[in-house]
Amino acid sequence: MGKWQGLSHNQAGWVAITVCMIVLLMSGCASMKAGDSGSDTGVTADKNAPLYYDFGDVLVPRAMKVDKNASFVFRTPGLSAGVLSLKGRVDGYSLITFFENNMANDNWSLVSAFKSFRNILLFKKENRWCVINITEKRFYTYLEIWVSPTVEGASPNL
């Protein structure tokens, strides 16, 4: 303790801050090293990658967050239907482009699209319909994903 007695409070504070910075830098370098060894396995999780939420065949950008109070999804073995509501700070036209590009990967066919203040994309599969509703407001963009099974006996040309 004798070494530190000659330091003023100001000098002791600077020494403490310097020691803390060195410790932080060392721990940061150590975590980077650990991250590098994990990348050798070829398994890396992209924290910005889109996700499948309640509908296993409708991909959603990760920037959109689920609004549980406005969502209702019904599930049985082999069927999920309902509405998934999300919001986020995402440009509406980039969402339109995202769904136009990604729904085909899950075997959805674009039937029609309404593009205006309220954007609606209508997709179909062999036994289901999906309506994507995108509305831009001042601070957030709101997204509703409606998925419904087709009604048996309905016109296949609809």
C-alpha positions in Angstrom: 0.0 0.0 0.0 3.1 2.2 0.3 3.4 2.8 -3.4 -0.1 4.3 -3.7 0.2 6.7 -0.7 2.1 9.3 -2.7 -0.6 9.6 -5.4 -3.3 12.3 -5.2 -6.9 11.4 -5.6 -6.9 12.6 -9.2 -3.9 10.5 -10.1 -5.3 7.4 -8.3 -8.5 7.9 -10.3 -6.6 7.9 -13.6 -4.7 4.8 -12.6 -7.9 3.0 -11.8 -9.5 4.1 -15.1 -6.4 2.9 -17.0 -6.4 -0.5 -15.3 -10.1 -0.9 -16.0 -9.5 0.0 -19.7 -6.7 -2.5 -20.0 -8.9 -5.2 -18.4 -11.7 -4.4 -20.9 -9.4 -4.5 -23.9 -7.9 -7.8 -22.8 -11.3 -9.4 -22.3 -12.5 -8.0 -25.7 -9.5 -9.6 -27.4 -10.1 -12.9 -25.7 -13.7 -13.0 -26.8 -12.7 -12.2 -30.4 -10.3 -15.1 -30.3 -13.0 -17.4 -29.0 -15.3 -16.2 -31.7 -12.7 -17.0 -34.4 -12.3 -20.6 -33.3 -16.1 -21.1 -33.5 -16.2 -19.9 -37.1 -13.9 -22.8 -38.1 -16.8 -25.2 -37.6 -18.8 -23.5 -40.4 -21.8 -22.9 -38.1 -22.5 -19.2 -37.8 -25.8 -17.7 -36.9 -26.7 -14.5 -38.6 -28.3 -12.2 -36.1 -30.1 -10.4 -38.9 -31.3 -13.4 -40.8 -35.1 -13.6 -41.3 -37.2 -16.0 -39.2 -40.2 -18.3 -39.4 -42.6 -17.4 -36.6 -46.0 -19.2 -36.2 -46.3 -20.1 -39.9 -43.6 -22.4 -40.9 -43.7 -21.4 -44.5 -43.9 -17.6 -44.2 -40.4 -16.0 -43.7 -40.4 -12.7 -41.8 -37.6 -10.1 -41.6 -36.0 -10.2 -38.1 -36.4 -6.4 -37.8 -40.2 -6.9 -37.4 -41.2 -7.7 -33.9 -44.4 -9.7 -33.0 -47.3 -7.9 -31.4 -48.7 -10.7 -29.2 -51.7 -8.6 -28.2 -52.8 -8.2 -31.9 -52.0 -11.7 -33.0 -54.1 -14.9 -33.1 -52.8 -18.1 -34.4 -54.7 -21.4 -34.4 -52.7 -24.6 -34.6 -53.5 -28.2 -35.0 -51.3 -31.0 -36.3 -50.7 -30.2 -40.0 -52.4 -26.8 -39.9 -51.7 -23.3 -38.6 -54.0 -20.4 -39.5 -54.8 -17.0 -38.2 -53.2 -13.6 -38.1 -49.7 -12.7 -37.0 -49.2 -8.9 -36.3 -45.8 -7.3 -36.2 -44.3 -3.9 -36.2 -40.8 -2.5 -36.9 -38.9 0.4 -38.3 -38.7 -1.0 -41.8 -39.4 0.7 -45.1 -42.8 -0.6 -46.5 -41.5 -1.0 -50.0 -38.5 -3.1 -48.8 -41.0 -5.4 -47.0 -43.0 -5.7 -50.3 -39.8 -6.6 -52.1 -38.9 -9.1 -49.3 -42.2 -11.0 -49.6 -42.3 -10.9 -53.3 -38.8 -12.5 -53.4 -39.1 -14.9 -50.5 -42.6 -16.3 -50.6 -41.9 -18.2 -53.9 -39.1 -20.1 -52.0 -41.8 -21.6 -49.8 -44.0 -22.5 -52.8 -46.4 -19.5 -52.5 -47.7 -18.0 -55.7 -48.4 -14.2 -55.9 -52.0 -13.8 -57.0 -52.4 -10.0 -56.8 -51.0 -6.9 -55.1 -52.4 -3.6 -54.1 -49.7 -1.0 -53.6 -50.6 2.4 -51.9 -50.7 3.8 -48.4 -51.9 0.3 -47.4 -50.1 -2.5 -49.3 -51.7 -5.9 -49.7 -50.1 -8.9 -51.2 -52.2 -12.0 -51.9 -50.5 -15.4 -52.1 -51.9 -18.9 -52.6 -50.8 -22.5 -52.2 -52.6 -25.7 -53.1 -54.7 -25.6 -49.9 -54.1 -22.2 -48.2 -54.2 -18.5 -48.8 -51.9 -15.8 -47.3 -52.6 -12.1 -47.1 -49.8 -9.8 -46.3 -50.9 -6.4 -45.2 -48.3 -3.7 -44.8 -49.1 -0.2 -43.5 -46.6 2.6 -43.0 -47.2 5.1 -40.2 -45.1 7.9 -38.8 -42.8 5.9 -36.5 -43.4 2.2 -37.4 -44.4 0.0 -40.3 -47.1 -2.5 -39.3 -47.3 -5.9 -40.9 -50.2 -8.4 -40.7 -49.8 -11.9 -42.0 -53.1 -13.7 -42.5 -53.0 -17.4 -43.3 -56.2 -19.4 -44.0 -57.0 -22.8 -45.3 -59.0 -22.9 -48.5 -62.7 -23.9 -48.2 -63.4 -27.3 -49.8 -65.6 -26.9 -52.8 -64.6 -23.4 -53.5 -63.8 -22.5 -57.1 -60.2 -23.4 -58.0 -60.1 -20.4 -60.3 -60.6 -17.9 -57.5 
